[in-house]
């Protein structure tokens, strides 16, 4: 069955969309967060992205098309898509809310995310493009025993993707319910249906263009809000900051680092996680297989870094602007100075304050678009790990047709989509904020050490790589469970057993050390066996 015959099924997303419209309208009538502009923009974005999926589906004929858009994405296009991968609704809403609440401390996150991409190009980007085809395991298997390393890498990829997806899906449901008045379960089904549609039929081409559109909308919204905020203060940044300082409970102290009260080790660990985690995230690394050559890979990172850095610079204007304009306004904050609707609502409230319902609706719809793009990229990374690494290469050892591999990938996409919706519903009432930092910590402690050692150290053995990656992954998960995010905030204990969150400062060096130690011992053991065999033969 060809993609053209299959594609009408892509409109499985439309029933969810049609159901969502009346539900949104009911939410608005009942005092929900939606408005006419938000709903109109929401529907427009969905229809445009479905049209892109139809266009991409007609061009997706091979595994190269499905996993890597045929390598036809330009450096600039891929850089914009990378920007989309790196900036999400959490950045637009969460980081602005963090600046609103904590001031200077938001800089830690902004700098960490911004420096992640240059480190990617310095450490792995060019070598990835030279050695790999579709996945991280393609690179690792050039030097290590293929079947074993593919199985482990696919497992690590799925763990990262699932944790990341849970956080995104729960955030999506809560955000859409808050902004549009749509029931949480409907929101989960809608996001899941659209996510499955984009990846199952459009592959990397559709995912890339959805990311590009989302990135342009997101940056456009941030630029407009930042200009409007500065115009409110006569384009005087000093006046805006002075006003923000005057209304913040900490006063001038908000401009000093508070380090989240976690101490220097926690701050260093957070910085390592944010800076190095990007170089181990499978959905980000897959982007370097979509460009035609290493020069385009370098250009991708250049444009991506430019977009991400510019966006986070705008976020500081938005965060301080929100504090200066809506701080102390009873329409947006309660008697304790907390934002109505939660700490992530700073950007939404600011948009309403400076542009009324139309601007708030536009920003709400853009936030929804960012969620769709991120979950689509994650799902494609997970599906490729199942179909390409596990099925085609590890199980079938390459003896499988491209059509069958793509069919398995579509099935994996459907299964991942259903699982993500179900987990999103299961974790609805849970605090899942730790899951994104956990995904980054696992990336730092499993895929990244293996990549670095494979690319830069000839002494790495397959046993060393798998043992080191497994130890790093296990340590990241175990220490997160024993740390403040789970042991205290989820399980309700008085104090954490392990105090550092995220645990990258421990789990990542442990992974590197274990991989090195096991590889050295493994090689010595083999050399000893070889020497013994030679002596026996001589006798």
C-alpha angles and dihedrals in degrees: 000000000000128000090247091059092045096048099081085067086063088079088073081107092064098072089054089049092049090049091047094056097064090039090055092047090051089049091052093048090049094052098272124151099259128106136182094265093050093050093045092049091044092054092044092052092049093049093047092049091048089053089051089051090052090050092047093046092061089055097046106094106134141035089258089056093046099046102029108016087249090290088280099123112112124230092252094047092048090048091055089047089050088053087054091051092051101044118057141161086279089061096045094044108017101043093044087050090050091052088047091053104032108019113200095022089073086070090072091064094040094051092044094053093042095052093046097081098050088052089052093057092043094050110029119350101094095038090048091055092048097047107028136071109186113336142029089254089062088063096044093048092059088077106017134060102286105218098047097043093046092053093050095043092049090051092049091047092052092049091052093044095048095049090047092046093051091054092046094046094048090046090048093052094048094044095048091046090051098043102035104023090239119150113259096239092048088051091052093049093047095050091044094050094049092045092052091047095052095048101034095054108017101037118185094338093060092040091052095050092045087054092048093051091045092049093050092048092047095048091043091053092047092049092049094048093046092050091047091050093049090046088055088061096041090261090294111139090187092057091049093050092044090054091047091051091049094057099038115100091230093049114197090355088076087074091060126078113263091178091215088280090275101114131241097294092057091047092050091047091050091049092050091049095051096042100042101028091076090062090059102042108112097211090053095045091051088065091072091064092059096068125080100236147356093272090059089048090056091046089051091058092044093055092038092053091047091051096045095045092047091048094051091047087056090048090063090054089048094047095047090040091054090051092048097045107033100021107117093010107131090211089068107021132047128232091278093054094252120138115259109245094024140295094295094064098080095102094043093049091045091051090052092047095053102030108019124221095331095059093039089051092050093050090047091053091047090052088054091050091053091055093051092050095048096048091047091055092047092049092051090051091051094045092050090052089056100041102034105029103030104028108027101032108023102033103028095027091224095308096121133100121248091240092055093046091052090048090053089048091054091050090049089050091053093047093047090049093051092045092050092051092049093047090047089056094044093051094042095117097034128101100247099167090111093060096078092049087046090053089051091046091051090049090052091047103042120017097029097054090047092049095047094046093044092051099040110025122060092193096071115118128197092247091050093048095049094043093048093046092047093049091048093048093047092047092050092052096041095047091047090053090049092044134082098278096061109011093051109019099038105025095035100231119155098237135011122251090218111036103197120091120216098026097211093116087067106027098048097052088044090056093048093046094047093048090049095045096046091045092051093047091044093053093046090051091051092047090050091051090047093051092046091050090050093052092049090051091050092053 
